Amino acid sequence: MRSTSRMILMVALFATALRAPAVAAAEADGEATEADPTARLTEDYSCMFCHGPSGTLADAEANKHLIVTEDDLLADIHWQKGLRCHDCHGGSTDLEDFVVHRDDASFRRIVTPADMPGFCSRCHSDTAYMRRYRPSPRTDQEVEYWTSGHGQRLRQAAAEYQTALDNLPAGEAPPEFDDPQVATCIKCHSPGGKHHILAVVDPLSPVYPTNVAVMCSKCHSNAQLMAGRIYHDRPLGHSQYEQWKNSVHGRALLVQGDLSAPACNDCHGNHGALPPEVDSVANACGTCHAKVADLFSKTRMKHKFEAVGLPGCATCHDSHGIQAPSDEMLGMSEGTTCARCHKDNKFGATLAGGMTARSMRAGLEGLKQQIVDAETQIAIAERLGMEVRGPRYDLRKAHQALTNARTQIHSFAPGPVEKALAEGLEVTSSVRASAEAALAEHRYRRIWLACSLVPILIVVGLLLLYIRSLPQTSSPSRTAASN
């Protein structure tokens, strides 16, 4: 049965030869020759002769990984765009021109993982070519990749492998490539093998915003794989995903579906992924938290953090397990963030700085209490039917001042915080005055209502007495009945 299939393929070569002039004429006339994404491969397509489900390689169990069907490729973004095997691998598409890969200079193969970035960048680094599919393509991915921790380790492994080949004694078999097990194009962009690359915008893609952290965790949560991995003299660890998943960022992305919430690549980079340096953590956070980062960048604290090797924002807020900030972090009481350093003079943190933090916390608590008191008075006046929409709207400014004061804490200076608090206290004072005026007006109305009721009741009482004092007269009907 298999031999019959191969005979059919060979016969198809003759049809190909007859068809070639027509194809050439079409190309000469400028007709589009790009493959139709939905079209099936022709029977004489050379790659399928060996790699197809009925190809020459299908007989041996050891070759199963070399068998590729069109159904395997249907979800691949390259296949959907009309690209076929030869567009990536080169070689002839027709059996009559086929040359064994080892003897074909035009054939492109991936021998080791170190070949993959260059293989993919043949197209993805070509701006003119990529413009066919996107008007403003990114074509710097390979350059970025070699600067990443993954790329640097892979390049080192490739250099070591090449050295081993160069020094190989005559007659000995070449050594196997020592795969460093780092991220490569296929590992990140394909959920189902090397011929299953999905578009970045595809919700099923491993690098889609809601999936990218899980994709990274496949390696970075593997304790065995991460053992011994060092970055700047520190072990990389393997608990980052679990910490991030339960953080304010992880919950926003995974639970609330906020695609603007940061995942691994937003802080570490995409193709040039590296942990932020000590002096760049604040800039990484500042990509989203711009105002806070600007305040922090102008303080002496920033330079002190860098001098002792503390990573800016992450020193107080953590790196991956970031929780929503709260006022309870500020101050010198047990469990506060400031007390961790200022209480025991760690890293040169002074007690005076701790007292400043305590004063800031007291100011925040004071403004919060004033806001609560003002809201209480407004609510009372509202229940009594008084018009207090204006004061309630004005109270929003006090909440804004409280938020601003919390932000100004990152200036590590009492002045800006006190100024923001003073603005809030001025608003609450004005609102409370308005609420008290409304309550006073309510009392005034009650008093005058009571005063106005007194003469009315007197008049009503006198009228009733007068009516009762009038003589009673008998009606004519009652008089007739008595006679």
JOWO-V206223 format. One line per field, one symbol per residue. ss: DSSP state (H for helix, E for strand, L for the rest). phi: phi as a letter, one per 30 degrees, with the letter a starting at -180 (. if undefined). burial: I if it has 16 or more other C-alpha atoms within 10 Angstrom, else O. A space follows every 10 residues. Layout:
BEGIN
ss->???
phi->???
burial->???
END
This chain:
BEGIN
ss->LHHHHHHHHH HHHHHHHHHH HHHHHHHHLL LLLLLLLLLL LLLLEHHHHH HLLLLLLLLL HHHHHHLLLH HHHLLLHHHH LLLLHHHHHL LLLEHHHLLL HHHLLLLLLL LLHHHHHHHH HHHHLLHHHH LLLLLLLLLL HHHHHHHLHH HHHHHHHHHH HHHHHHLLLL LLLLLLLLLL LLLLHHHHHE LLLLLLELLL LLLLLLLLLL LHHHHHHHHH LLHHHHLLLE ELLEELLLLH HHHHHLLHHH HHHHLLLLLL LLLHHHHHLL LLLLLLLHHH HHHHHHLLLH HHHHHHHLLH HHHHHHHHLL LLHHHHHLLL LLLLLLHHHL LLLLLLLLHH HHLLLHHHLL HHHHHHHHHH HHHHHHHHHH HHHHHHHHHH HHHLLLLLHH HHHHHHHHHH HHHHHHHHHH HLLHHHHHHH HHHHHHHHHH HHHHHHHHHH HHHHHHHHHH HHHHHHHHHH HHHHHHHHHL LLLLLHHHHH HHL
phi->.ddddddddd ddedddddde eddddddddi ddcdddecdd dddcdddddc cddcdddddc ddcedcdbcd ddcddddddd djdbeddcci iddcddcdbe edccdddcbc dbedddeddd decdccdddd ddcadbddbc ddededdddd dddddddddd ddddddcddd iddddddddd hcdbeddccb dbjdcbdcde ddecddcded cddddddecd cdedddeidb bhibddibcd ddddecdddd ddddcdiddd ddceddccjd dcdadddedb ddddddeccd dddddddccd eeddeddcic dheddccicc cdcddbdddc kbdejdddde cddchdhidc dddddddddd dddddddddd dddddddddd ddddiddbdd dddddddddd dddddddded dhbdeddddd dddddddddd dddddddddd dddddddddd dddddddddd dddddddddd ddcddedddd ddd
burial->OOOOOIOOII OIIOOIOOOO OOOOOOOOOO OOOOOOOOOO OOIIIIIIII IIIIIIIIOO OOOOOOIIOO OOIOIIIIII OOIIIIOIOI IIIIIOOOIO OOOOOOIIOO OOIIIIIOIO IOOIIOIOOI OOOOOOIOIO IIIOIIIIII IOIIIOIIOO IOOOOOOOOO OOOOOOIOOI OOIIIIIIII IOOOIIIIIO OOOOIIIIII IIIIIIIOII IOOOOIOOOO OOOOOIOIOI IOIIIIIIII IIIIOOOOOO IIIIIIIIIO IIIIIIOIIO IIIIIIOOOO OIIOIIIOOO IIIOIOOOOI IIIIOIOOII IIIOOOOOII IIOOOOIIII IIIOOOOOIO IOIIIIIIII IOIIOOIIOI IOOIIOIIIO IIOOOIOIOO IIOOIOIIIO IIOIIIIIII IIOIOIIIOI IIIIIOIIII IIOIIIOIIO OOOOOOOOOO OOOOOOOOOO OOOOOOOOOO OOOOOOOOOO OOO
END
